[in-house]
Amino acid sequence: KMDAAALTKAIADGKGSAMLKTVAGGTLTAKAAGGKVMVTDEKGGSATVTIADVYQSNGVIHVVDKVLLPK
């Protein structure tokens, strides 16, 4: 589970960005910009996290403002 605190730490530890594996085996890149978290997919599409830490029984969801696509 990667909540907002863990994601923010991963970005800081990665000197400004964090590579994240998806459940389907893809990769997302997360960066902090202007107090917000931006996520980029493998095709170069970018989205902003609008609602963080929506806890579910099997993990945590972060709502984004655009659709991110697999490769």
MOPAC internal coordinates of N, CA, C and O (Angstrom, degrees):
PM7 1SCF
backbone

  N    0.0000 0     0.00 0     0.00 0    0    0    0
  C    1.4519 1     0.00 0     0.00 0    1    0    0
  C    1.5201 1   109.01 1     0.00 0    2    1    0
  O    1.2310 1   120.69 1   -49.28 1    3    2    1
  N    1.3288 1   116.29 1   130.72 1    3    2    1
  C    1.4600 1   120.12 1   178.92 1    5    3    2
  C    1.5263 1   108.45 1  -120.02 1    6    5    3
  O    1.2310 1   121.49 1   -82.50 1    7    6    5
  N    1.3325 1   114.76 1    97.50 1    7    6    5
  C    1.4614 1   118.90 1   176.80 1    9    7    6
  C    1.5267 1   109.10 1   -82.66 1   10    9    7
  O    1.2310 1   120.58 1    -1.92 1   11   10    9
  N    1.3287 1   116.50 1   178.08 1   11   10    9
  C    1.4665 1   121.01 1  -175.95 1   13   11   10
  C    1.5255 1   112.20 1   -59.47 1   14   13   11
  O    1.2310 1   119.91 1   141.50 1   15   14   13
  N    1.3227 1   117.77 1   -38.50 1   15   14   13
  C    1.4658 1   120.66 1   179.55 1   17   15   14
  C    1.5270 1   110.80 1   -64.09 1   18   17   15
  O    1.2310 1   120.15 1   136.19 1   19   18   17
  N    1.3313 1   117.32 1   -43.81 1   19   18   17
  C    1.4662 1   121.25 1   179.21 1   21   19   18
  C    1.5275 1   110.88 1   -67.35 1   22   21   19
  O    1.2310 1   120.28 1   141.88 1   23   22   21
  N    1.3253 1   117.06 1   -38.12 1   23   22   21
  C    1.4621 1   121.13 1   178.79 1   25   23   22
  C    1.5286 1   110.77 1   -66.11 1   26   25   23
  O    1.2310 1   120.35 1   135.64 1   27   26   25
  N    1.3128 1   116.93 1   -44.36 1   27   26   25
  C    1.4636 1   121.63 1   178.00 1   29   27   26
  C    1.5266 1   110.78 1   -61.65 1   30   29   27
  O    1.2310 1   120.16 1   139.37 1   31   30   29
  N    1.3309 1   117.29 1   -40.63 1   31   30   29
  C    1.4684 1   121.50 1   177.78 1   33   31   30
  C    1.5289 1   110.70 1   -65.10 1   34   33   31
  O    1.2310 1   120.37 1   137.66 1   35   34   33
  N    1.3460 1   116.90 1   -42.34 1   35   34   33
  C    1.4653 1   120.67 1   179.57 1   37   35   34
  C    1.5293 1   110.89 1   -62.48 1   38   37   35
  O    1.2310 1   120.37 1   140.74 1   39   38   37
  N    1.3304 1   116.91 1   -39.26 1   39   38   37
  C    1.4661 1   120.90 1   177.66 1   41   39   38
  C    1.5298 1   109.95 1   -65.34 1   42   41   39
  O    1.2310 1   120.10 1   135.38 1   43   42   41
  N    1.3285 1   117.41 1   -44.62 1   43   42   41
  C    1.4725 1   121.16 1   178.73 1   45   43   42
  C    1.5256 1   110.85 1   -63.69 1   46   45   43
  O    1.2310 1   120.38 1   136.17 1   47   46   45
  N    1.3349 1   116.88 1   -43.83 1   47   46   45
  C    1.4655 1   121.05 1   179.70 1   49   47   46
  C    1.5265 1   111.50 1   -64.26 1   50   49   47
  O    1.2310 1   120.60 1   149.88 1   51   50   49
  N    1.3317 1   116.46 1   -30.12 1   51   50   49
  C    1.4618 1   121.55 1   179.65 1   53   51   50
  C    1.5171 1   113.10 1   -88.50 1   54   53   51
  O    1.2310 1   120.37 1  -165.25 1   55   54   53
  N    1.3212 1   116.91 1    14.75 1   55   54   53
  C    1.4723 1   123.28 1   179.01 1   57   55   54
  C    1.5266 1   111.76 1    56.88 1   58   57   55
  O    1.2310 1   120.92 1  -136.53 1   59   58   57
  N    1.3409 1   115.85 1    43.47 1   59   58   57
  C    1.4616 1   120.08 1   173.56 1   61   59   58
  C    1.5087 1   116.00 1   114.37 1   62   61   59
  O    1.2310 1   120.03 1   168.34 1   63   62   61
  N    1.3365 1   117.55 1   -11.66 1   63   62   61
  C    1.4647 1   119.41 1   177.13 1   65   63   62
  C    1.5224 1   110.16 1  -151.60 1   66   65   63
  O    1.2310 1   121.57 1   -22.81 1   67   66   65
  N    1.3238 1   114.61 1   157.19 1   67   66   65
  C    1.4630 1   120.59 1   178.69 1   69   67   66
  C    1.5205 1   108.78 1  -136.95 1   70   69   67
  O    1.2310 1   120.60 1   -46.55 1   71   70   69
  N    1.3205 1   116.46 1   133.45 1   71   70   69
  C    1.4613 1   122.44 1   175.58 1   73   71   70
  C    1.5208 1   107.50 1   -91.61 1   74   73   71
  O    1.2310 1   120.40 1   -52.98 1   75   74   73
  N    1.3253 1   116.83 1   127.02 1   75   74   73
  C    1.4577 1   122.17 1  -176.20 1   77   75   74
  C    1.5173 1   110.32 1  -121.14 1   78   77   75
  O    1.2310 1   120.19 1   -45.41 1   79   78   77
  N    1.3291 1   117.23 1   134.59 1   79   78   77
  C    1.4616 1   122.24 1   176.06 1   81   79   78
  C    1.5186 1   109.30 1   -86.36 1   82   81   79
  O    1.2310 1   120.54 1   -42.97 1   83   82   81
  N    1.3316 1   116.57 1   137.03 1   83   82   81
  C    1.4595 1   120.89 1   176.35 1   85   83   82
  C    1.5210 1   109.76 1   -89.87 1   86   85   83
  O    1.2310 1   120.46 1   -12.54 1   87   86   85
  N    1.3183 1   116.73 1   167.46 1   87   86   85
  C    1.4640 1   121.62 1   177.83 1   89   87   86
  C    1.5269 1   110.10 1   -60.54 1   90   89   87
  O    1.2310 1   120.20 1   145.95 1   91   90   89
  N    1.3401 1   117.22 1   -34.05 1   91   90   89
  C    1.4635 1   122.23 1  -178.64 1   93   91   90
  C    1.5290 1   112.65 1   -82.22 1   94   93   91
  O    1.2310 1   119.76 1  -179.47 1   95   94   93
  N    1.3385 1   118.05 1     0.53 1   95   94   93
  C    1.4551 1   121.31 1   177.69 1   97   95   94
  C    1.5136 1   114.53 1    94.30 1   98   97   95
  O    1.2310 1   119.89 1  -177.62 1   99   98   97
  N    1.3205 1   117.81 1     2.38 1   99   98   97
  C    1.4601 1   121.60 1   177.44 1  101   99   98
  C    1.5152 1   111.21 1   -80.94 1  102  101   99
  O    1.2310 1   121.20 1     2.27 1  103  102  101
  N    1.3205 1   115.31 1  -177.73 1  103  102  101
  C    1.4582 1   121.12 1   179.88 1  105  103  102
  C    1.5214 1   110.18 1  -128.47 1  106  105  103
  O    1.2310 1   120.81 1   -43.99 1  107  106  105
  N    1.3171 1   116.06 1   136.01 1  107  106  105
  C    1.4588 1   123.19 1   172.19 1  109  107  106
  C    1.5214 1   107.61 1  -118.63 1  110  109  107
  O    1.2310 1   120.54 1   -32.97 1  111  110  109
  N    1.3172 1   116.57 1   147.03 1  111  110  109
  C    1.4586 1   121.47 1   175.99 1  113  111  110
  C    1.5200 1   108.34 1  -112.23 1  114  113  111
  O    1.2310 1   120.22 1   -53.41 1  115  114  113
  N    1.3147 1   117.18 1   126.59 1  115  114  113
  C    1.4620 1   122.49 1   179.33 1  117  115  114
  C    1.5203 1   109.17 1  -110.26 1  118  117  115
  O    1.2310 1   121.02 1   -43.61 1  119  118  117
  N    1.3392 1   115.66 1   136.39 1  119  118  117
  C    1.4634 1   122.09 1   177.35 1  121  119  118
  C    1.5196 1   108.62 1  -137.64 1  122  121  119
  O    1.2310 1   120.76 1   -28.24 1  123  122  121
  N    1.3111 1   116.15 1   151.76 1  123  122  121
  C    1.4635 1   121.46 1   175.01 1  125  123  122
  C    1.5203 1   108.16 1   -98.50 1  126  125  123
  O    1.2310 1   120.88 1   -46.95 1  127  126  125
  N    1.3440 1   115.92 1   133.05 1  127  126  125
  C    1.4642 1   120.84 1   179.09 1  129  127  126
  C    1.5167 1   108.92 1  -148.82 1  130  129  127
  O    1.2310 1   120.40 1   -58.89 1  131  130  129
  N    1.3124 1   116.85 1   121.11 1  131  130  129
  C    1.4541 1   120.79 1   177.14 1  133  131  130
  C    1.5141 1   114.40 1    60.25 1  134  133  131
  O    1.2310 1   120.51 1  -144.68 1  135  134  133
  N    1.3211 1   116.64 1    35.32 1  135  134  133
  C    1.4574 1   120.34 1   179.57 1  137  135  134
  C    1.5172 1   114.29 1    79.42 1  138  137  135
  O    1.2310 1   120.12 1  -175.26 1  139  138  137
  N    1.3327 1   117.37 1     4.74 1  139  138  137
  C    1.4647 1   121.81 1   178.92 1  141  139  138
  C    1.5160 1   109.31 1  -120.53 1  142  141  139
  O    1.2310 1   120.93 1   -19.93 1  143  142  141
  N    1.3265 1   115.82 1   160.07 1  143  142  141
  C    1.4606 1   120.74 1   176.38 1  145  143  142
  C    1.5204 1   108.22 1  -103.37 1  146  145  143
  O    1.2310 1   121.29 1   -54.00 1  147  146  145
  N    1.3299 1   115.15 1   126.00 1  147  146  145
  C    1.4602 1   122.51 1   177.27 1  149  147  146
  C    1.5216 1   107.75 1  -106.10 1  150  149  147
  O    1.2310 1   120.78 1   -41.28 1  151  150  149
  N    1.3371 1   116.12 1   138.72 1  151  150  149
  C    1.4562 1   121.65 1   179.45 1  153  151  150
  C    1.5243 1   108.09 1  -121.73 1  154  153  151
  O    1.2310 1   120.57 1   -47.54 1  155  154  153
  N    1.3419 1   116.51 1   132.46 1  155  154  153
  C    1.4608 1   121.86 1  -179.83 1  157  155  154
  C    1.5185 1   108.97 1  -118.39 1  158  157  155
  O    1.2310 1   120.91 1   -45.46 1  159  158  157
  N    1.3562 1   115.86 1   134.54 1  159  158  157
  C    1.4639 1   120.06 1   179.17 1  161  159  158
  C    1.5268 1   110.70 1   -88.46 1  162  161  159
  O    1.2310 1   120.47 1     0.97 1  163  162  161
  N    1.3343 1   116.71 1  -179.03 1  163  162  161
  C    1.4622 1   121.88 1  -176.67 1  165  163  162
  C    1.5214 1   112.97 1   -70.00 1  166  165  163
  O    1.2310 1   120.08 1   162.19 1  167  166  165
  N    1.3289 1   117.46 1   -17.81 1  167  166  165
  C    1.4626 1   121.27 1   178.45 1  169  167  166
  C    1.5248 1   112.20 1   -92.72 1  170  169  167
  O    1.2310 1   120.14 1   178.58 1  171  170  169
  N    1.3384 1   117.33 1    -1.42 1  171  170  169
  C    1.4534 1   121.33 1   179.71 1  173  171  170
  C    1.5147 1   114.35 1    94.62 1  174  173  171
  O    1.2310 1   120.08 1   180.00 1  175  174  173
  N    1.3391 1   117.46 1     0.00 1  175  174  173
  C    1.4625 1   120.95 1   176.28 1  177  175  174
  C    1.5123 1   110.17 1   -70.27 1  178  177  175
  O    1.2310 1   120.64 1   -37.66 1  179  178  177
  N    1.3249 1   116.38 1   142.34 1  179  178  177
  C    1.4547 1   120.62 1  -175.53 1  181  179  178
  C    1.5209 1   111.05 1  -125.79 1  182  181  179
  O    1.2310 1   120.61 1   -36.55 1  183  182  181
  N    1.3266 1   116.43 1   143.45 1  183  182  181
  C    1.4636 1   122.69 1   178.99 1  185  183  182
  C    1.5208 1   108.84 1  -140.06 1  186  185  183
  O    1.2310 1   121.23 1   -23.99 1  187  186  185
  N    1.3259 1   115.24 1   156.01 1  187  186  185
  C    1.4604 1   122.39 1   177.90 1  189  187  186
  C    1.5187 1   109.22 1  -107.48 1  190  189  187
  O    1.2310 1   120.29 1   -44.48 1  191  190  189
  N    1.3258 1   117.05 1   135.52 1  191  190  189
  C    1.4638 1   120.91 1   175.31 1  193  191  190
  C    1.5255 1   107.56 1   -70.18 1  194  193  191
  O    1.2310 1   120.63 1   -59.02 1  195  194  193
  N    1.3454 1   116.39 1   120.98 1  195  194  193
  C    1.4677 1   121.08 1  -179.16 1  197  195  194
  C    1.5228 1   112.33 1  -101.51 1  198  197  195
  O    1.2310 1   120.39 1   148.12 1  199  198  197
  N    1.3305 1   116.86 1   -31.88 1  199  198  197
  C    1.4679 1   122.23 1   176.35 1  201  199  198
  C    1.5232 1   106.95 1  -136.08 1  202  201  199
  O    1.2310 1   120.43 1   -60.15 1  203  202  201
  N    1.3188 1   116.78 1   119.85 1  203  202  201
  C    1.4659 1   121.25 1  -179.79 1  205  203  202
  C    1.5196 1   110.43 1  -101.79 1  206  205  203
  O    1.2310 1   121.37 1   -22.31 1  207  206  205
  N    1.3105 1   114.98 1   157.69 1  207  206  205
  C    1.4698 1   123.05 1   170.65 1  209  207  206
  C    1.5277 1   114.77 1    60.27 1  210  209  207
  O    1.2310 1   120.78 1  -122.05 1  211  210  209
  N    1.3304 1   116.12 1    57.95 1  211  210  209
  C    1.4637 1   121.27 1   170.54 1  213  211  210
  C    1.5317 1   104.83 1   -95.11 1  214  213  211
  O    1.2310 1   120.77 1   -81.75 1  215  214  213
  N    1.3261 1   116.14 1    98.25 1  215  214  213
  C    1.4639 1   121.02 1  -174.28 1  217  215  214
  C    1.5206 1   111.02 1   -76.26 1  218  217  215
  O    1.2310 1   120.91 1   -46.07 1  219  218  217
  N    1.3428 1   115.86 1   133.93 1  219  218  217
  C    1.4562 1   124.20 1   177.46 1  221  219  218
  C    1.5270 1   107.77 1  -125.44 1  222  221  219
  O    1.2310 1   120.53 1    -8.94 1  223  222  221
  N    1.3197 1   116.60 1   171.06 1  223  222  221
  C    1.4660 1   120.12 1  -177.20 1  225  223  222
  C    1.5313 1   112.50 1   -64.70 1  226  225  223
  O    1.2310 1   120.24 1   153.84 1  227  226  225
  N    1.3434 1   117.15 1   -26.16 1  227  226  225
  C    1.4627 1   119.70 1  -176.93 1  229  227  226
  C    1.5322 1   113.51 1  -111.24 1  230  229  227
  O    1.2310 1   120.02 1  -168.62 1  231  230  229
  N    1.3215 1   117.56 1    11.38 1  231  230  229
  C    1.4597 1   119.40 1   179.16 1  233  231  230
  C    1.5097 1   111.94 1   157.84 1  234  233  231
  O    1.2310 1   121.48 1    24.66 1  235  234  233
  N    1.3189 1   114.78 1  -155.34 1  235  234  233
  C    1.4674 1   120.78 1  -178.80 1  237  235  234
  C    1.5254 1   108.37 1  -132.29 1  238  237  235
  O    1.2310 1   120.64 1   -40.14 1  239  238  237
  N    1.3210 1   116.38 1   139.86 1  239  238  237
  C    1.4624 1   122.77 1  -178.49 1  241  239  238
  C    1.5235 1   108.59 1  -111.74 1  242  241  239
  O    1.2310 1   121.08 1   -36.61 1  243  242  241
  N    1.3289 1   115.54 1   143.39 1  243  242  241
  C    1.4577 1   122.03 1   171.58 1  245  243  242
  C    1.5280 1   106.32 1  -120.25 1  246  245  243
  O    1.2310 1   119.92 1   -58.39 1  247  246  245
  N    1.3107 1   117.76 1   121.61 1  247  246  245
  C    1.4595 1   122.54 1  -179.00 1  249  247  246
  C    1.5263 1   108.72 1   -78.78 1  250  249  247
  O    1.2310 1   120.68 1   -46.27 1  251  250  249
  N    1.3490 1   116.31 1   133.73 1  251  250  249
  C    1.4637 1   121.78 1   178.18 1  253  251  250
  C    1.5258 1   109.58 1  -118.73 1  254  253  251
  O    1.2310 1   120.60 1   -18.93 1  255  254  253
  N    1.3262 1   116.46 1   161.07 1  255  254  253
  C    1.4618 1   120.92 1  -174.63 1  257  255  254
  C    1.5252 1   115.19 1   -89.75 1  258  257  255
  O    1.2310 1   119.87 1   178.39 1  259  258  257
  N    1.3291 1   117.85 1    -1.61 1  259  258  257
  C    1.4632 1   121.93 1   178.09 1  261  259  258
  C    1.5204 1   109.03 1  -142.53 1  262  261  259
  O    1.2310 1   121.05 1   -14.59 1  263  262  261
  N    1.3207 1   115.60 1   165.41 1  263  262  261
  C    1.4624 1   121.03 1   178.29 1  265  263  262
  C    1.5286 1   108.87 1   -83.56 1  266  265  263
  O    1.2310 1   120.90 1   -47.39 1  267  266  265
  N    1.3241 1   115.88 1   132.61 1  267  266  265
  C    1.4639 1   122.18 1   174.61 1  269  267  266
  C    1.5219 1   107.45 1  -105.77 1  270  269  267
  O    1.2310 1   120.38 1   -43.95 1  271  270  269
  N    1.3363 1   116.88 1   136.05 1  271  270  269
  C    1.4586 1   121.54 1  -173.64 1  273  271  270
  C    1.5232 1   112.26 1  -116.00 1  274  273  271
  O    1.2310 1   120.83 1   -30.81 1  275  274  273
  N    1.3385 1   116.03 1   149.19 1  275  274  273
  C    1.4693 1   119.26 1   174.69 1  277  275  274
  C    1.5255 1   110.16 1   -74.76 1  278  277  275
  O    1.2310 1   120.99 1   -12.67 1  279  278  277
  N    1.3025 1   115.71 1   167.33 1  279  278  277
  C    1.4643 1   122.51 1  -179.46 1  281  279  278
  C    1.5048 1   111.18 1   -65.42 1  282  281  279
  O    1.2310 1   120.10 1   180.00 1  283  282  281

